[in-house]
Amino acid sequence: MIMNATQSLEHAADRANQWVASAAPVIRAWLGLYATEHDLCEADKRTFEKAWPIIEKASASLYAIIEGVREEAICDHSMIGLSEMTDAQWDAVEEFNDALRHDVISVAAAIKKVGA
């Protein structure tokens, strides 16, 4: 979004935090893989050793998707500057975007929330 004096950080963070609902199915799939990995480890060592690399690759891919959804939400609700802005205006944009990134729920917190 272009810098807007009426844009509140709280409103932008609330909208950006909706990423958790969008990513919830992927988070549940990631949690399912984690549970499967644990169950395999407990059940049969040989099967676990064969399945583990595949599970780890899938798990890493799903986690990257979750991180990407969060990053897209932050980008969608960040301020953008214009080339004709003053240094003070650029500083305000950067401060807003840094605060937004801080206020948007982390991947780890989202996983806990969805898994609860």
C-alpha positions as a printed Julia matrix, in Angstrom:
116×3 Matrix{Float64}:
  0.0     0.0    0.0
  1.17    3.53  -0.64
  2.0     5.52   2.47
 -1.22    6.79   3.95
 -1.34    8.89   7.09
 -4.64    7.3    8.11
 -3.25    3.78   7.82
 -3.02    2.4   11.31
 -0.48   -0.2   12.23
 -3.08   -2.05  14.28
 -5.46   -2.28  11.32
 -2.71   -3.45   8.96
 -1.52   -6.06  11.46
 -5.07   -7.33  12.0
 -5.55   -7.76   8.26
 -2.11   -9.31   7.77
 -2.7   -11.75  10.62
 -5.49  -13.29   8.58
 -2.69  -15.26   6.94
 -3.06  -17.84   9.7
 -6.55  -18.8    8.47
 -5.26  -19.05   4.91
 -2.33  -21.22   5.95
 -4.25  -23.39   8.42
 -4.72  -26.36   6.04
 -1.0   -26.36   5.24
 -0.16  -26.07   8.93
 -2.41  -29.03   9.69
 -0.68  -31.04   6.94
  2.72  -30.11   8.4
  1.58  -31.16  11.86
  0.31  -34.42  10.4
  3.7   -35.17   8.87
  5.35  -34.41  12.18
  3.0   -36.86  13.92
  3.61  -39.48  11.23
  7.35  -39.13  11.64
  6.99  -39.67  15.38
  4.69  -42.68  14.91
  7.08  -44.28  12.4
 10.01  -43.78  14.72
  8.13  -45.52  17.51
  6.81  -48.35  15.3
  9.63  -49.66  13.14
 13.17  -48.39  12.82
 13.74  -49.77   9.31
 10.52  -48.27   7.94
 11.35  -45.0    9.64
 14.82  -44.9    8.08
 13.35  -45.41   4.62
 10.51  -42.94   5.08
 12.36  -40.24   7.0
 14.07  -38.51   4.03
 10.78  -38.28   2.17
  8.91  -37.03   5.22
 11.62  -34.46   5.94
 11.56  -33.16   2.35
  7.76  -32.86   2.42
  7.88  -31.26   5.85
 10.44  -28.67   4.71
  8.36  -27.89   1.62
  5.2   -27.38   3.67
  7.05  -25.21   6.19
  8.39  -23.06   3.35
  4.84  -22.6    2.07
  3.7   -21.52   5.53
  6.55  -18.99   5.74
  5.69  -17.76   2.24
  2.04  -17.17   3.1
  3.13  -15.08   6.1
  5.61  -13.09   4.02
  3.01  -12.39   1.32
  0.56  -11.14   3.95
  3.2    -8.81   5.36
  4.05   -7.51   1.89
  0.37   -7.05   1.01
 -0.16   -4.81   4.05
  3.17   -2.99   4.13
  3.56    0.59   3.06
  5.47    1.44  -0.05
  7.2     4.68  -0.64
  7.41    6.99  -3.61
 10.64    8.24  -5.08
  9.73   11.86  -4.32
  9.35   11.26  -0.58
 11.59   12.99   1.93
 14.01   11.11   4.14
 11.63   11.58   7.07
  8.79   10.06   5.06
 10.99    7.12   4.05
 11.92    6.65   7.71
  8.22    6.57   8.6
  7.56    3.92   5.95
 10.46    1.79   7.18
  9.37    2.15  10.82
  5.82    1.16   9.92
  6.96   -1.88   7.95
  9.36   -2.99  10.69
  6.61   -2.67  13.29
  4.18   -4.55  11.05
  6.63   -7.42  10.61
  7.04   -7.52  14.4
  3.27   -7.46  15.04
  2.31  -10.19  12.57
  2.05  -13.57  14.24
  5.12  -15.73  13.74
  5.09  -19.08  11.99
  5.85  -20.85  15.28
  2.96  -19.08  17.04
  0.61  -19.85  14.15
  1.52  -23.53  14.31
  0.79  -23.57  18.04
 -2.51  -21.79  17.48
 -3.68  -24.13  14.7
 -2.45  -27.2   16.55
 -4.21  -26.32  19.79
